[in-house]
Amino acid sequence: MDPEVLTVIASAKNYSDLEVNEHTQLIDDLGFTSLEIMNLILMLEQRFNITFEDDDLDLDRFVTVGAVCNTVNNYHLASA
């Protein structure tokens, strides 16, 4: 898991210490709302200088911490 992505996830929920694994669910385990997930997406776009395509904004791509890391890494590598 990418530590920079984890930092953004922690920041989105104002957590100072975030203990997660790739299967940790944003909604069920961390208490994210759908609005907070959309805010997280904006924060990730700003932090990594990427823009998610509309088709990739399906909340299914942002269910777990691992899924978020994979999605960000795929975009980040594609823009490099």
C-alpha positions in Angstrom: 0.0 0.0 0.0 1.2 3.5 -0.9 2.0 5.5 2.3 1.2 8.8 0.5 -2.3 7.5 -0.4 -2.8 6.4 3.2 -1.8 9.9 4.4 -4.5 11.4 2.2 -7.1 8.9 3.4 -6.2 9.7 7.0 -6.3 13.4 6.3 -9.8 13.1 4.7 -11.1 11.7 8.0 -8.9 13.8 10.3 -7.3 10.7 11.7 -3.8 11.3 13.1 -3.0 7.6 13.3 -4.5 5.2 10.7 -4.1 1.5 11.1 -5.5 -0.2 8.0 -4.8 -3.0 5.6 -5.7 -3.4 1.9 -9.1 -5.0 2.9 -10.1 -2.1 5.2 -13.4 -0.7 3.9 -13.8 3.0 3.7 -17.5 3.1 4.6 -17.9 0.1 6.9 -14.6 0.2 8.8 -13.5 3.9 8.6 -16.9 5.5 8.6 -16.7 7.4 5.3 -19.9 8.8 3.9 -20.4 9.0 0.1 -19.8 12.7 0.3 -16.5 12.2 2.2 -15.4 9.7 -0.5 -16.0 12.3 -3.2 -13.9 14.8 -1.1 -11.2 12.1 -0.8 -11.2 11.7 -4.6 -10.7 15.5 -5.0 -7.9 15.4 -2.4 -6.2 12.5 -4.2 -6.5 14.3 -7.6 -4.8 17.4 -6.1 -2.1 15.5 -4.2 -1.1 13.3 -7.1 -1.9 15.8 -9.9 -4.2 13.4 -11.6 -7.8 13.6 -13.0 -10.0 10.6 -12.7 -12.2 9.9 -15.7 -15.9 10.0 -15.1 -16.2 6.3 -15.7 -13.8 5.6 -12.9 -15.7 7.6 -10.3 -17.9 4.6 -9.5 -17.9 4.1 -5.7 -17.0 0.4 -6.3 -13.5 1.6 -7.2 -13.2 3.2 -3.7 -14.6 0.5 -1.4 -11.4 -0.6 0.2 -8.1 1.0 1.0 -6.4 -1.4 -1.4 -8.8 -0.5 -4.2 -8.1 3.2 -3.7 -4.3 2.6 -3.7 -4.6 0.6 -6.9 -6.7 3.1 -8.7 -4.4 6.0 -7.7 -1.3 4.1 -8.6 -2.7 3.2 -12.0 -3.5 6.8 -12.8 -0.2 8.0 -11.3 1.8 5.6 -13.4 -0.1 6.4 -16.6 0.6 10.1 -16.2 4.3 9.6 -15.5 
